[in-house]
């Protein structure tokens, strides 16, 4: 079962799932979906870094991971101020 989840998540469907989570987080605000979307995106990017030989892709994925981490921190701060 875990292998099937990995196969789906790390195929083209995986990025579609991440995109759907980001879109849902726009419509369902203050639900925590944005955190889940960023965390799944980070997992997707890390997996992509481990399975590529291209240095350019590794560097760009690393930059996106840093961006996602900053966005998670910013959303946590906004969420804490909202409470």
Secondary structure by P-SEA (a helix, b strand, c coil): caaaaaaaaacaaaaaaaaaaaaaaaaccccaaaaaaaaaaaaaaaaaaaccccaaaaaaaaaaaaaaaaaaaaaaaaaaaac
